[in-house]
Amino acid sequence: MFEQNTISTRRTFVKSVAAAAATTAILGQSSLSAYAASSQEGHNHLSGAGINVLLVHGAFVDASSWSKVIPLLQGQGYHVLAVQNPNTSLQDDIATTSQALASLSGPTILVGHSYGGFVISNVAASNVVGLVYASAYAPDAGETVQSINDKFPATPVGKDLTSSYRSGFIWIDPQAFPQDFVQDVENREARALVAAEKPLAPVCFGTPSGTPTWKTVPSWYLVSQHDRVINPDAERFMAKRMGATTHEAASSHASPVSHPKDVFDLIVAASDGIRK
């Protein structure tokens, strides 16, 4: 009798375990399916899906100056390319940027920092759907970097431009670079930028702009309130003249370095704007 009850109890226990295991398996599969569906839904709704972003660096830095902005964009599904311009002449920089642009298919947002804004203002292609200026020059036809600067009170960087190690090229005096260019980051990061400072041919600042792309393409502008390279009032003037959607940040000239989230947010705003 005892043995029969024991056997019966064992059979009941085994059946219970089997039923529980089956239920757990079903619930587990359901949870995994729900997670996969949620992940796929999130992927499908990335704000940058299907849009290219071409980043154009400014004077005295190279494409690595975008290194904090790039992962933010990629994380939202944008296809990102940061061009390495030679800074040997405006024409050379326009040509290099145009070649980079030609490698991209589909709608593309051009983003220029500093002198890079001068470059994107002179690049035209049918797939360019928006222009974003980050603490950047946005010239009208016939203007030069120098002629824009001359319309506003001088900034501290002017007295600190000097000959570089490359014959015939200029840069910001390395001793002055941290305070002139990127005074709002830690000293260690500023020193790294100094070590990698990129010389520029002075002709880049003296070559007049052609008819700018912003005449026909919508624009967005980030004003750096503490810019010591471009007068912030010059930035506001250029943004207003373009009719750009404008935001301001308490940033140095190097907004992609010190305020990458503000730059990223403006690019996303441009992306959202062109979808409407």
C-alpha positions as CSV (number, residue, x, y, z in Angstrom):
1,M,0.0,0.0,0.0
2,F,2.8,2.4,1.0
3,E,4.7,1.4,-2.1
4,Q,1.7,2.1,-4.4
5,N,1.1,5.5,-2.8
6,T,4.8,6.3,-3.2
7,I,4.7,5.4,-6.9
8,S,1.6,7.4,-7.4
9,T,3.1,10.4,-5.7
10,R,6.2,10.1,-7.9
11,R,4.1,10.0,-11.0
12,T,2.1,13.0,-10.0
13,F,5.4,14.9,-9.2
14,V,6.9,14.0,-12.6
15,K,3.8,15.2,-14.4
16,S,3.8,18.4,-12.4
17,V,7.4,19.1,-13.2
18,A,6.8,18.3,-16.9
19,A,3.8,20.7,-17.0
20,A,5.8,23.4,-15.3
21,A,8.7,23.0,-17.7
22,A,6.3,23.2,-20.6
23,T,4.7,26.3,-19.3
24,T,8.1,27.9,-18.6
25,A,9.2,27.1,-22.1
26,I,6.1,28.7,-23.6
27,L,6.5,31.8,-21.4
28,G,10.1,32.1,-22.3
29,Q,9.4,31.9,-26.0
30,S,6.7,34.5,-25.6
31,S,9.1,36.8,-23.7
32,L,11.9,36.4,-26.3
33,S,9.4,37.0,-29.1
34,A,8.1,40.2,-27.4
35,Y,11.7,41.3,-26.8
36,A,12.6,40.7,-30.5
37,A,9.5,42.5,-31.6
38,S,10.3,45.4,-29.3
39,S,13.9,45.6,-30.5
40,Q,12.9,45.5,-34.1
41,E,10.3,48.2,-33.5
42,G,13.0,50.4,-31.9
43,H,15.3,49.8,-34.9
44,N,12.6,50.6,-37.4
45,H,12.0,54.0,-35.6
46,L,15.6,55.2,-35.4
47,S,15.4,58.9,-36.4
48,G,18.3,58.7,-38.8
49,A,17.4,55.7,-40.8
50,G,17.9,56.4,-44.5
51,I,19.7,59.7,-44.1
52,N,23.4,60.5,-44.7
53,V,25.3,63.0,-42.6
54,L,28.5,64.4,-44.1
55,L,30.6,66.2,-41.5
56,V,33.0,68.9,-42.6
57,H,35.7,70.0,-40.2
58,G,36.9,73.6,-39.9
59,A,40.3,75.3,-39.7
60,F,43.0,74.0,-37.4
61,V,41.4,70.7,-36.7
62,D,40.7,67.6,-38.7
63,A,37.8,65.0,-39.0
64,S,38.7,63.6,-35.5
65,S,37.1,66.8,-34.1
66,W,33.7,65.1,-34.8
67,S,34.6,62.0,-32.7
68,K,32.0,62.8,-30.0
69,V,29.2,63.6,-32.4
70,I,29.7,60.6,-34.7
71,P,28.6,57.8,-32.2
72,L,25.6,59.8,-31.2
73,L,24.5,59.9,-34.9
74,Q,25.3,56.3,-35.6
75,G,23.4,55.3,-32.5
76,Q,20.3,56.8,-34.2
77,G,20.8,55.0,-37.5
78,Y,22.4,57.8,-39.5
79,H,25.0,56.9,-42.1
80,V,27.9,59.2,-41.2
81,L,31.0,60.2,-43.1
82,A,33.5,62.8,-41.8
83,V,35.6,64.2,-44.6
84,Q,39.3,64.9,-44.3
85,N,39.9,68.2,-46.1
86,P,43.4,69.3,-47.0
87,N,42.9,73.0,-46.1
88,T,45.2,73.9,-48.9
89,S,42.7,76.2,-50.6
90,L,38.9,76.8,-50.6
91,Q,38.7,75.2,-54.0
92,D,40.6,72.1,-52.8
93,D,38.3,71.7,-49.8
94,I,35.2,72.1,-51.9
95,A,36.5,69.5,-54.4
96,T,37.3,67.0,-51.6
97,T,34.0,67.5,-49.9
98,S,32.2,67.2,-53.3
99,Q,34.0,63.9,-53.9
100,A,32.9,62.6,-50.5
101,L,29.3,63.8,-51.2
102,A,29.3,61.9,-54.5
103,S,30.1,58.7,-52.7
104,L,26.8,58.9,-50.8
105,S,23.4,58.0,-52.3
106,G,20.2,59.2,-50.9
107,P,19.2,62.3,-48.9
108,T,22.2,64.0,-47.2
109,I,22.6,66.6,-44.6
110,L,25.8,68.7,-44.7
111,V,27.3,69.8,-41.4
112,G,30.0,72.4,-41.3
113,H,32.0,73.6,-38.3
114,S,33.9,76.9,-38.4
115,Y,35.5,77.4,-41.8
116,G,33.7,74.1,-42.8
117,G,30.6,76.2,-43.0
118,F,32.2,78.2,-45.8
119,V,32.9,74.9,-47.6
120,I,29.4,73.4,-47.3
121,S,28.0,76.8,-48.5
122,N,29.8,76.2,-51.8
123,V,28.9,72.5,-52.3
124,A,25.8,71.7,-54.3
125,A,24.2,68.4,-55.2
126,S,20.7,67.2,-55.8
127,N,20.8,64.9,-52.7
128,V,21.7,67.7,-50.3
129,V,18.5,68.3,-48.3
130,G,19.7,70.3,-45.3
131,L,22.6,72.4,-44.1
132,V,23.7,72.6,-40.4
133,Y,26.2,75.2,-39.3
134,A,28.0,74.7,-35.9
135,S,29.8,77.9,-34.9
136,A,30.4,78.3,-38.6
137,Y,30.8,80.8,-41.4
138,A,27.8,81.1,-43.7
139,P,28.9,83.5,-46.4
140,D,26.9,85.3,-49.0
141,A,28.2,85.5,-52.6
142,G,31.5,87.5,-52.8
143,E,32.2,87.4,-49.1
144,T,35.4,85.9,-47.6
145,V,36.2,84.7,-44.1
146,Q,38.1,87.9,-43.5
147,S,35.4,90.2,-44.9
148,I,32.9,88.7,-42.5
149,N,35.2,89.1,-39.6
150,D,35.9,92.7,-40.4
151,K,32.2,93.6,-40.0
152,F,32.3,92.8,-36.2
153,P,34.6,93.5,-33.3
154,A,37.8,91.4,-33.4
155,T,38.0,88.2,-31.4
156,P,41.0,87.1,-29.4
157,V,42.2,84.6,-31.9
158,G,43.2,87.2,-34.4
159,K,46.4,88.2,-32.6
160,D,47.3,84.6,-32.1
161,L,47.5,83.4,-35.7
162,T,51.1,82.6,-36.6
163,S,53.3,80.6,-38.9
164,S,53.1,76.9,-38.4
165,Y,55.7,74.2,-39.0
166,R,54.4,73.8,-42.6
167,S,56.0,76.4,-44.9
168,G,53.4,79.0,-46.0
169,F,50.7,77.7,-43.7
170,I,49.3,79.3,-40.5
171,W,47.8,78.0,-37.3
172,I,46.8,79.3,-33.8
173,D,49.8,79.7,-31.5
174,P,49.9,76.5,-29.6
175,Q,50.2,78.4,-26.3
176,A,47.0,80.3,-27.0
177,F,45.0,77.5,-28.6
178,P,43.4,76.2,-25.5
179,Q,42.0,79.6,-24.4
180,D,41.2,80.8,-27.9
181,F,39.6,77.7,-29.4
182,V,38.4,75.3,-26.7
183,Q,38.4,77.0,-23.3
184,D,35.5,74.9,-22.0
185,V,37.2,71.4,-21.9
186,E,39.7,69.9,-19.4
187,N,43.3,70.9,-20.0
188,R,44.3,67.4,-20.9
189,E,41.8,67.3,-23.8
190,A,42.8,70.7,-24.9
191,R,46.4,69.7,-25.0
192,A,45.6,66.7,-27.2
193,L,43.9,69.1,-29.7
194,V,47.0,71.3,-29.6
195,A,49.2,68.4,-30.4
196,A,47.1,67.5,-33.4
197,E,46.5,71.1,-34.7
198,K,46.2,71.2,-38.5
199,P,47.9,74.0,-40.4
200,L,45.9,76.0,-43.0
201,A,46.8,77.9,-46.1
202,P,45.9,81.6,-45.6
203,V,44.3,81.7,-49.1
204,C,41.4,79.7,-47.6
205,F,40.4,82.8,-45.6
206,G,40.8,85.2,-48.5
207,T,38.9,83.4,-51.3
208,P,35.4,84.8,-52.0
209,S,32.3,82.6,-51.8
210,G,30.2,81.7,-54.8
211,T,26.4,81.8,-54.7
212,P,25.7,79.9,-51.5
213,T,23.8,76.7,-51.2
214,W,21.7,78.1,-48.3
215,K,19.9,80.2,-50.8
216,T,18.0,77.1,-51.9
217,V,18.5,74.5,-49.2
218,P,17.0,74.9,-45.6
219,S,19.5,75.6,-42.9
220,W,20.0,75.2,-39.1
221,Y,22.5,77.1,-37.0
222,L,24.2,76.6,-33.6
223,V,25.5,79.8,-32.1
224,S,28.4,79.4,-29.7
225,Q,27.8,82.1,-27.0
226,H,31.4,82.1,-25.8
227,D,33.1,81.8,-29.2
228,R,36.6,83.5,-29.2
229,V,37.2,82.7,-32.9
230,I,34.0,83.9,-34.7
231,N,32.2,86.8,-33.0
232,P,28.9,85.4,-31.6
233,D,27.1,88.4,-33.0
234,A,28.5,87.5,-36.5
235,E,27.1,84.0,-36.0
236,R,23.7,85.4,-35.1
237,F,23.9,87.8,-38.1
238,M,24.7,85.0,-40.5
239,A,22.0,82.7,-39.1
240,K,19.3,85.4,-39.3
241,R,20.4,86.3,-42.9
242,M,19.9,82.7,-43.9
243,G,16.6,82.4,-42.2
244,A,18.1,79.4,-40.3
245,T,16.4,77.6,-37.5
246,T,18.7,78.8,-34.7
247,H,19.8,77.5,-31.3
248,E,22.4,78.8,-28.9
249,A,24.8,76.9,-26.6
250,A,27.1,78.2,-23.9
251,S,30.0,76.9,-25.9
252,S,33.5,77.8,-27.0
253,H,34.2,77.8,-30.7
254,A,34.8,74.0,-30.6
255,S,31.2,73.1,-30.1
256,P,31.5,69.6,-31.7
257,V,34.2,68.9,-29.0
258,S,32.8,70.6,-25.9
259,H,29.0,70.4,-26.7
260,P,28.5,67.4,-29.0
261,K,25.0,66.8,-27.7
262,D,23.9,70.3,-28.8
263,V,25.4,69.7,-32.2
264,F,23.8,66.2,-32.4
265,D,20.4,67.6,-31.3
266,L,20.5,70.3,-34.1
267,I,21.3,67.7,-36.7
268,V,18.4,65.6,-35.5
269,A,16.2,68.7,-35.7
270,A,17.3,69.2,-39.3
271,S,16.6,65.6,-40.0
272,D,13.1,65.9,-38.5
273,G,12.5,69.1,-40.4
274,I,13.3,67.7,-43.8
275,R,10.9,64.8,-43.3
276,K,7.9,67.1,-42.8
